[in-house]
Structure formats: C-alpha cells, structure tokens
Amino acid sequence: MRICTLFISLFLLSFFMRRTYPFMMCLVLSTSAALLSSCSMQRSGPRSSAYKDQAAKVVEKKDANIPYTLVDVSAEIVKGLVASAKKPMEKDKWPQSSVARPVTIMPGDSIRLSVFESEANGLFIQENTMRTGNFVTIPQLFVEDTGDVMIPYVGKVHVQGMYPTDVAKHIEQQLVNKAIDPKVVVEFVSRNGYRASVIGDVNSAGKFVIDHERERILDLLAKAGGSRFLGFETFITLQRQGIEYTTLLDNLIENPKINHFVEPDDVLYVFRQPKMFQVYGAVQTTGMHQFTKRTFTLTEAMGLAKGMNDNMADPEEIYVYRYEDKKTYEETLKLPTKDIKSKTVPVIYSLDLNKADGFFLAQHFPVQEHDIIYVANAETAEFRKFLNILGSAALVSAATDSALDVGR
C-alpha cells in the first residue's frame, strides 16, 4: 500500500514537471513504473510470513541442506552412465531360474482311450462287428477332482500326475487276462487342469491352457495377444505360489535367461507405467514430459521441451538432478560410498553447451526416469527485464504528453 501511495505522488509530481524538466519527468516515470509493477504483483496464495504468523506451532529445520554431489559431465562420465543405463533395471526380484515341469494329467482334464486287440472276438472287438480296424475308442473320459477316472473293464484308476503313456501301460497290464494282446493309447481331449492366467493391459486377457512343458512366459503373453503398450513402459508381475515378482517387459525380451518356464496356476499381470522426467528453467515448455522410447538423451529431452529460451537461457549452466544408485555412484563416478547409508545418492550433473564438445556430450548423456533438468537464466536476462520496465515507462510518458496536448 505504501508503495502504491508513493507511486501516485511521483506520478503527480511528473505531471507538473512535464514541460519544465522533461528529462526529470522521464526519470520519475521510470521509477514510478517500477514501483507500480511491484505493487501490482498478484499472488496465488498467502505469503510465507502468514503461515508462520498464524501457525499454532512452527518447527524450524536444524539443517535445511541436502548433501549432494556436483559432477561436471565429461566423456568418461557419459560413457559410464550409458553402460549403466543398458543394464536390466528390475523393479523387484525375479525368479533366478525355473525347471520345465512335466505336463501330466490333472483334475479337470479329459482324455481319450483307444484299445487295440490283435484279433477279433476279443473283449472289445466282436467277430461280426464291421469296423476299420481291431480297436475301440472311448471318446472322452473326465478326470475327477480326486484325480481318478473310470475305465470300462478296469475300474477306477488314479491318473493325476501321470503321463498319458504311463496311464496306457497301466491299463494294458489290467487288461492282459481280459483282452487279446491289448495295446492302449491315451490322448488328451481337453486340458483344463494345467492352465495359467494373463490379465491387465493385454489384447486378450484370459486363462490359457499350457500346451507343453517347455512353454515360457513370453509364449503365454503371446497367447493373450501381447501387450497393448511398448515394452519399455510395460511391467509384468508374476504371481507364483503366493509370491509376486515384477520386471520390465523389455527385460524379458532382451534377457532370454529370465524368460522362465510357465508353471500351473501362474498369473501374469501386465500393466503400463509411463516413464516421466521434468524440465524447468529457461526453456520453451516447462513441466512433466513422457518418454517416447526406452533410452532418452539430454538433447532429445530438451527437444521435447522445445529447446532453450534464447532470451533467457544460459547454455553454460545445464543441470540434471538425479538420485543415483550407489553402484553407479561408486563404479561410474569413482566416488566412495562407505559412509552412505541410503540406497541412492543425490547427484547434480553440470553441462556447459558453450564448450566445443558440449552438444556431443548432451547427445549421449542418458536421461533417466524422475530426472529433473534445469536450464539456468543468463545474467543478462535480469537486465533485459529492467530495460522492459524502462520501455513501459517511456510508453506511459508518451501517452501522458499526448493526453495533455489534446487537452490544450
């Protein structure tokens, strides 16, 4: 309020000095414009002092500084960061290995039984029966929840966990004294007992039959029509025997060793989690930006922000804020981690684009998820703001003179 009052006083003073001391009037108007800009600044919320004054209790920080490491980007640093970025980044633990489980008969399955006899007039093949061969087929036998199946002339047989060939041999032994040189063939009709589910962001979610014992996770995903999104932003959670494992889809594609065999009752949950980074400071478009591919460089990130603001940016001061993992901090940056208790270390990478190799380094510097890129303002930017204020004052002066001339 005091500033606004002072502005009014100075403006009235300039009014009376408009003819006698024109230079002085311009100076007064310039000062008035600056004061007016300060008194007319709008706020989007209360001042910090208002929070403290009205708070029931204020807890002051003993140490507001976060211990960070400032790193000047060099070719060696970029090379190490690129190598580190290529390593698989698993969100959680993943099974170390898996064994191909045999595909055996399970409750819910249906099997087909064919019995061959060496000649007619036996147990199954009658002499006067017209047929194409000396065999009879029982088209469908359902495996009960107990794992048993009822077979004519044999009775109830427990088949759960057995291979079809083993069941055939067992039935042959039971028919030795009943049929003429019997040979038995057992085949699957439908397999409802050996299944795995795929849900989430896939094209055709559902419960799928495991066709053979060497079917892998990506095979199961293919049955569901594949992921609806790109691999670098798609995660897969495997639920197996009460334990959850999560990894990136690209990890499964690029590392066949972790593309394990599917087990009965496995559940794959496929979900999208876009990778984001932030750009602030003297750029054309500040805020959150989304990765459009798995690997992203600093120049590509700046491109998404539509580049630096030519009137504001200082190319010598490009900063990347990142919580770096301890392994990269120690192996790539060659810095000790003995006294660091946390899993990550706050690091600020500094890059000077005015140097001859600046853009080459930026072209290979890998941007990671959650990075914050900041482009500092140039020192001359503040001076430009002052010149803009003087320009506004000159316009006010010209408008005043014009108004006075019209009045006369």
C-alpha positions in Angstrom: 0.0 0.0 0.0 2.8 2.4 0.8 4.5 1.7 -2.5 1.3 2.4 -4.4 0.9 5.7 -2.5 4.5 6.7 -3.4 3.7 5.9 -7.0 0.7 8.2 -7.0 2.8 11.0 -5.5 5.6 10.6 -8.0 3.2 10.5 -10.9 1.6 13.7 -9.8 5.0 15.3 -9.5 5.9 14.2 -13.0 2.6 15.8 -14.2 3.7 19.2 -13.0 7.3 18.8 -14.3 6.2 17.6 -17.8 7.2 20.8 -19.6 9.8 22.4 -17.4 12.1 19.4 -16.7 11.2 16.8 -19.3 14.3 14.6 -18.5 13.5 14.6 -14.9 9.9 13.7 -15.7 11.1 10.6 -17.6 13.3 9.5 -14.7 10.4 9.9 -12.2 8.1 8.0 -14.5 10.6 5.2 -14.8 10.8 4.9 -11.1 7.0 5.1 -10.8 6.6 2.2 -13.3 9.0 0.1 -11.3 7.1 0.8 -8.1 3.8 0.2 -9.9 5.0 -3.2 -11.1 5.9 -4.2 -7.5 2.6 -3.0 -6.0 0.5 -4.7 -8.7 2.1 -8.2 -8.5 -0.6 -10.7 -7.8 -0.1 -13.7 -5.5 -1.5 -17.1 -6.0 -1.7 -17.7 -2.2 -0.7 -16.4 1.2 2.8 -15.2 1.9 5.2 -17.4 3.9 5.0 -15.0 6.8 1.3 -15.5 7.0 1.8 -19.2 7.5 4.2 -18.7 10.3 2.2 -15.9 12.0 -1.0 -18.0 12.1 0.5 -21.4 12.8 -0.1 -22.9 16.2 3.4 -24.3 16.2 6.4 -23.8 14.0 9.2 -26.5 13.7 12.4 -25.0 12.3 14.8 -27.1 10.4 18.2 -27.5 12.0 19.9 -28.2 8.7 18.0 -27.4 5.5 20.8 -28.6 3.2 20.7 -31.9 1.4 24.2 -33.3 0.9 24.6 -33.7 -2.8 27.4 -34.2 -5.2 28.1 -31.9 -8.1 29.6 -33.6 -11.2 31.0 -31.9 -14.3 30.0 -34.0 -17.2 32.9 -35.4 -19.2 33.2 -38.0 -22.0 34.3 -40.6 -19.4 31.3 -39.9 -17.2 28.9 -40.2 -20.1 30.4 -43.5 -21.3 29.9 -44.9 -17.8 26.4 -43.7 -17.5 25.5 -45.2 -20.9 26.8 -48.6 -19.9 24.9 -48.4 -16.6 21.7 -47.5 -18.3 21.9 -50.6 -20.6 21.8 -52.9 -17.6 18.4 -54.6 -16.8 16.5 -52.4 -14.3 14.2 -54.8 -12.4 11.6 -53.2 -10.3 11.6 -56.2 -7.9 13.2 -59.6 -7.6 12.6 -62.1 -10.3 12.9 -65.9 -10.1 16.6 -66.9 -10.6 15.7 -70.0 -12.5 12.9 -72.4 -13.4 12.6 -76.0 -14.3 10.3 -77.3 -17.0 7.6 -79.1 -15.2 6.2 -82.2 -16.9 2.8 -81.8 -18.4 0.8 -84.6 -16.7 -2.8 -85.4 -16.3 -4.6 -83.1 -13.9 -8.2 -83.0 -12.4 -10.5 -81.3 -14.9 -8.7 -82.8 -17.9 -10.5 -85.0 -20.4 -8.7 -88.0 -22.1 -9.5 -90.3 -25.0 -8.8 -94.0 -24.7 -8.1 -96.3 -27.7 -7.8 -100.1 -27.1 -6.3 -102.3 -29.8 -6.6 -106.1 -29.9 -4.5 -108.4 -32.2 -7.6 -110.3 -33.5 -11.3 -110.2 -33.4 -13.6 -111.9 -31.0 -11.8 -110.4 -28.0 -13.0 -108.3 -25.1 -13.6 -105.2 -27.2 -13.7 -106.5 -30.8 -16.5 -108.8 -31.7 -16.2 -111.1 -34.7 -19.3 -110.0 -36.6 -18.7 -106.3 -36.0 -17.9 -104.2 -39.0 -15.1 -101.7 -38.3 -11.9 -100.4 -40.0 -9.5 -101.9 -37.5 -9.2 -104.1 -34.5 -9.6 -101.3 -31.9 -12.3 -99.5 -30.0 -12.2 -95.8 -28.9 -13.7 -94.4 -25.8 -14.0 -90.7 -26.9 -14.0 -88.9 -23.6 -13.2 -89.7 -20.0 -13.3 -86.9 -17.5 -10.7 -86.8 -14.7 -12.5 -86.2 -11.4 -11.4 -83.8 -8.7 -9.9 -86.7 -6.9 -7.6 -87.4 -9.9 -9.5 -90.6 -10.7 -11.0 -91.8 -14.0 -13.5 -94.7 -14.6 -12.4 -97.1 -17.3 -14.6 -100.0 -18.6 -13.4 -103.5 -17.6 -10.7 -101.9 -15.5 -12.5 -99.8 -12.9 -11.3 -96.6 -11.2 -7.7 -95.6 -12.0 -5.9 -92.8 -10.3 -4.2 -90.8 -13.1 -3.4 -87.5 -11.6 0.3 -86.6 -12.1 0.8 -89.3 -14.6 1.9 -89.1 -18.3 -0.6 -90.4 -20.8 1.9 -93.1 -21.8 2.2 -94.3 -18.2 -1.6 -94.5 -17.9 -1.7 -96.5 -21.1 0.8 -99.0 -19.8 -1.1 -99.4 -16.5 -4.4 -100.1 -18.4 -2.6 -102.7 -20.6 -1.5 -104.5 -17.5 -5.0 -104.6 -16.2 -6.4 -106.0 -19.5 -3.8 -108.7 -20.1 -6.0 -111.5 -18.9 -9.2 -109.9 -20.4 -8.3 -108.8 -23.9 -6.3 -110.4 -26.7 -2.8 -108.9 -26.7 -4.1 -105.4 -25.8 -2.4 -102.2 -26.7 -3.7 -98.9 -25.3 -3.2 -95.3 -26.5 -4.2 -92.4 -24.2 -4.5 -88.9 -25.6 -5.7 -85.5 -24.2 -9.1 -84.3 -25.4 -9.1 -81.1 -23.4 -6.7 -79.7 -20.8 -8.4 -77.8 -18.1 -6.2 -78.7 -15.2 -2.9 -77.2 -16.5 -3.6 -73.5 -17.0 -2.2 -70.1 -16.4 -3.8 -66.6 -16.5 -2.9 -63.3 -18.1 -4.7 -60.1 -17.1 -4.2 -56.4 -17.4 -3.0 -54.4 -20.4 -3.1 -57.2 -22.9 -5.2 -57.5 -26.1 -7.0 -60.7 -25.0 -6.9 -61.5 -21.3 -7.9 -64.9 -20.0 -7.0 -68.3 -18.7 -4.9 -70.3 -21.1 -4.0 -74.0 -21.5 -0.3 -74.8 -21.1 0.2 -76.9 -24.2 3.6 -78.4 -23.4 6.1 -78.5 -20.6 8.6 -76.0 -22.2 6.2 -73.1 -22.6 7.7 -69.9 -21.4 6.3 -66.6 -20.1 6.6 -64.8 -23.4 4.7 -67.7 -25.1 1.9 -67.2 -22.6 1.9 -63.5 -23.2 1.6 -64.2 -26.9 -1.5 -66.3 -26.3 -3.1 -63.2 -24.7 -2.4 -61.2 -27.8 0.7 -59.4 -26.4 0.9 -56.1 -24.5 -1.1 -53.1 -25.6 1.8 -50.8 -24.9 5.5 -50.6 -25.7 7.9 -52.8 -23.8 10.0 -50.0 -22.1 6.9 -48.7 -20.3 5.2 -52.1 -19.6 5.8 -54.1 -16.4 4.9 -57.7 -15.8 4.1 -59.0 -12.4 4.3 -62.8 -12.0 2.3 -64.3 -9.2 3.6 -67.8 -8.4 2.9 -69.9 -5.2 1.9 -66.8 -3.2 5.0 -64.7 -4.2 5.0 -61.7 -6.6 7.8 -60.9 -8.9 7.9 -57.8 -11.2 10.2 -56.8 -14.1 10.1 -54.7 -17.2 8.8 -56.4 -20.4 11.9 -55.3 -22.3 14.0 -57.2 -19.7 12.2 -60.4 -20.7 12.7 -59.7 -24.3 16.4 -58.8 -24.1 17.4 -61.4 -21.5 16.2 -64.9 -22.5 17.7 -66.3 -19.3 14.9 -64.8 -17.2 12.1 -65.8 -19.7 11.3 -68.8 -17.4 9.0 -71.7 -18.0 5.4 -71.3 -17.1 4.0 -73.3 -14.1 0.4 -74.4 -13.4 -1.7 -71.6 -11.9 0.8 -68.8 -12.7 -0.8 -65.4 -13.1 0.7 -62.7 -15.3 -0.4 -59.1 -14.5 0.6 -56.7 -17.3 0.4 -53.0 -16.6 1.7 -49.8 -18.1 3.7 -47.3 -16.1 4.9 -44.4 -18.3 8.4 -43.1 -17.6 8.4 -39.3 -16.9 11.1 -36.6 -16.4 10.8 -32.9 -15.7 12.3 -29.8 -17.3 12.3 -26.4 -15.7 14.0 -23.0 -16.1 14.7 -21.1 -19.2 13.1 -23.5 -21.7 10.1 -23.0 -24.0 7.9 -25.7 -22.3 8.4 -26.5 -18.7 6.8 -29.3 -16.7 6.5 -33.1 -16.9 7.4 -34.9 -20.1 6.9 -38.5 -21.0 9.5 -40.9 -22.5 8.6 -41.8 -26.1 11.2 -44.7 -26.2 13.2 -46.6 -23.7 16.5 -44.8 -24.0 16.5 -41.0 -24.0 19.3 -38.5 -24.2 19.6 -34.9 -22.9 19.3 -33.4 -26.4 16.1 -35.4 -27.0 14.7 -34.3 -23.7 15.5 -30.6 -24.5 13.8 -31.2 -27.8 10.6 -32.3 -26.1 10.7 -29.0 -24.1 11.0 -27.2 -27.4 14.5 -26.0 -26.7 16.0 -23.2 -24.6 14.6 -19.8 -24.4 17.1 -17.6 -26.4 16.3 -14.5 -24.4 16.6 -16.2 -21.0 18.8 -19.3 -21.1 22.4 -19.6 -20.2 23.9 -22.5 -22.2 26.8 -22.7 -19.8 24.5 -23.9 -17.0 22.6 -27.0 -17.8 21.9 -29.1 -14.7 20.4 -32.6 -14.3 19.2 -33.5 -10.8 19.1 -37.3 -10.1 19.1 -39.8 -7.2 21.8 -42.1 -8.4 22.1 -45.6 -7.2 25.2 -46.4 -5.0 26.6 -48.9 -7.5 26.7 -46.3 -10.3 28.0 -43.7 -7.8 30.9 -45.9 -6.9 31.7 -47.6 -10.3 31.0 -44.8 -12.8 31.7 -41.6 -10.8 34.6 -43.3 -8.9 33.3 -41.9 -5.6 33.3 -43.6 -2.1 30.1 -44.9 -0.7 31.4 -46.2 2.7 29.6 -43.5 4.7 26.4 -43.5 2.6 23.6 -45.5 4.3 20.8 -44.8 1.8 20.3 -46.8 -1.4 20.6 -43.7 -3.6 22.8 -40.6 -3.6 21.6 -37.1 -4.7 23.7 -36.0 -7.7 23.6 -32.9 -9.8 25.3 -33.2 -13.3 26.5 -30.0 -14.8 26.9 -29.5 -18.5 28.3 -26.5 -20.5 26.9 -26.3 -24.0 29.1 -23.4 -24.9 32.1 -25.8 -25.0 33.0 -27.3 -28.3 32.1 -30.9 -27.2 29.0 -29.8 -25.2 26.4 -30.9 -27.6 28.2 -34.2 -28.4 28.1 -35.0 -24.7 24.5 -34.0 -24.4 23.7 -36.1 -27.4 24.8 -39.2 -25.5 24.0 -38.3 -21.9 21.2 -40.7 -20.8 18.2 -39.3 -19.2 16.5 -41.5 -16.6 13.1 -41.7 -15.1 12.4 -39.0 -12.5 15.2 -36.8 -13.6 14.9 -33.0 -13.2 16.5 -30.9 -15.9 17.1 -27.3 -15.1 18.4 -24.6 -17.5 19.6 -21.6 -15.6 18.8 -18.0 -16.5 21.5 -15.9 -18.1 22.8 -12.9 -16.0 21.7 -10.5 -18.8 18.2 -11.8 -18.6 17.6 -9.7 -15.5 19.0 -6.6 -17.2 16.5 -7.2 -20.1 13.7 -7.2 -17.6 14.9 -3.8 -16.3 15.0 -2.5 -19.9 11.5 -3.7 -20.4 10.4 -1.7 -17.3 12.0 1.4 -18.8 10.3 0.7 -22.0 7.0 0.6 -20.3 7.7 3.9 -18.5 8.5 5.5 -21.8 5.2 4.4 -23.2 3.5 5.9 -20.1 5.3 9.2 -20.6 4.4 9.4 -24.3 0.8 8.7 -23.5 0.7 11.4 -20.9 2.1 14.0 -23.2 -0.3 13.1 -25.9 -3.2 13.4 -23.4 -2.0 16.8 -22.3 -1.7 18.1 -25.9 -5.2 17.0 -26.6 -6.4 18.8 -23.5 -4.9 22.0 -24.6 
